[in-house]
Amino acid sequence: MHIIVSVCMCLNIRSVYKDLVKRGVIVPKDEVAPPTVPMDYNWARELGLIRKPASFMTSICDERGHELLYAGVPITNVFKEDLGIGGVLSLLWFQKR
């Protein structure tokens, strides 16, 4: 019973739509392509669509790896060793401990 009602409703909707188009009430438009889905960064890099990740190496720090380096010292070591502000300034400005 439900299938028959659904089919009748579809036919009715279709005929109403066609009638409205015929009378000029509705003007059909071309289909618009859906927006592209963003790619996963690592997958795009494997495919060669992305050359390399954005990273910076300056005289102060090196951001190229997985961890920020100050004068070759990983940032986690700065916190583990509790170098403090003086130790960090020494690494950043003088590039030594």
C-alpha positions as CSV (number, residue, x, y, z in Angstrom):
1,M,0.0,0.0,0.0
2,H,2.8,2.4,0.9
3,I,4.7,1.7,-2.3
4,I,1.6,2.6,-4.4
5,V,1.1,5.8,-2.4
6,S,4.8,6.7,-2.9
7,V,4.7,6.0,-6.6
8,C,1.5,8.1,-7.0
9,M,3.0,11.0,-5.0
10,C,6.2,10.9,-7.2
11,L,4.1,10.9,-10.4
12,N,2.0,13.8,-9.0
13,I,5.0,15.8,-8.0
14,R,6.6,15.2,-11.4
15,S,3.5,16.3,-13.2
16,V,3.1,19.4,-11.1
17,Y,6.8,20.3,-11.7
18,K,6.5,19.8,-15.4
19,D,3.3,21.9,-15.5
20,L,5.0,24.7,-13.5
21,V,8.0,24.6,-15.9
22,K,5.7,24.7,-18.9
23,R,3.9,27.7,-17.6
24,G,7.2,29.5,-16.8
25,V,6.6,29.7,-13.1
26,I,9.8,27.6,-12.6
27,V,12.9,28.1,-14.7
28,P,15.2,25.1,-14.6
29,K,18.9,25.8,-14.1
30,D,22.0,23.9,-14.9
31,E,23.3,21.5,-12.3
32,V,26.1,23.1,-10.2
33,A,29.1,20.8,-9.5
34,P,29.6,20.1,-5.8
35,P,32.6,21.7,-4.1
36,T,35.7,19.6,-4.0
37,V,36.4,17.7,-0.8
38,P,39.7,18.8,0.9
39,M,42.4,16.1,0.7
40,D,44.2,14.6,3.5
41,Y,47.6,16.4,3.7
42,N,49.7,13.2,4.0
43,W,47.9,11.4,1.2
44,A,48.3,14.5,-1.1
45,R,52.0,14.6,-0.3
46,E,52.3,10.9,-1.1
47,L,50.6,11.5,-4.5
48,G,53.1,14.3,-5.2
49,L,50.4,17.0,-5.3
50,I,52.2,18.9,-2.5
51,R,55.9,19.4,-2.8
52,K,56.9,19.8,0.8
53,P,55.4,21.2,4.0
54,A,55.9,24.9,4.8
55,S,58.7,25.2,7.3
56,F,61.2,27.9,8.3
57,M,64.8,27.8,9.3
58,T,66.2,31.0,10.7
59,S,69.2,31.8,12.8
60,I,66.9,31.6,15.8
61,C,65.1,28.3,15.4
62,D,64.5,25.4,13.1
63,E,60.9,24.4,12.3
64,R,61.7,21.7,9.7
65,G,61.2,18.6,11.8
66,H,58.5,17.3,14.0
67,E,59.8,19.3,16.9
68,L,61.0,22.9,17.2
69,L,64.7,23.2,17.7
70,Y,66.5,26.1,19.5
71,A,70.3,25.9,18.6
72,G,69.8,22.2,18.0
73,V,68.1,21.6,21.3
74,P,64.5,20.2,21.0
75,I,61.8,22.3,22.7
76,T,60.9,19.3,24.9
77,N,64.4,19.3,26.4
78,V,64.1,23.0,27.2
79,F,61.1,22.2,29.4
80,K,62.4,18.9,30.8
81,E,65.7,20.6,31.9
82,D,63.8,23.7,33.1
83,L,66.2,26.0,31.4
84,G,64.2,29.1,32.3
85,I,64.1,32.4,30.5
86,G,67.9,32.8,30.7
87,G,68.6,29.4,29.2
88,V,66.1,30.0,26.4
89,L,67.5,33.5,25.7
90,S,71.0,31.9,25.6
91,L,69.8,29.3,23.1
92,L,67.9,31.9,20.9
93,W,70.4,34.8,20.9
94,F,73.8,33.3,21.6
95,Q,73.0,29.8,20.1
96,K,74.7,28.0,23.0
97,R,73.9,26.8,26.5
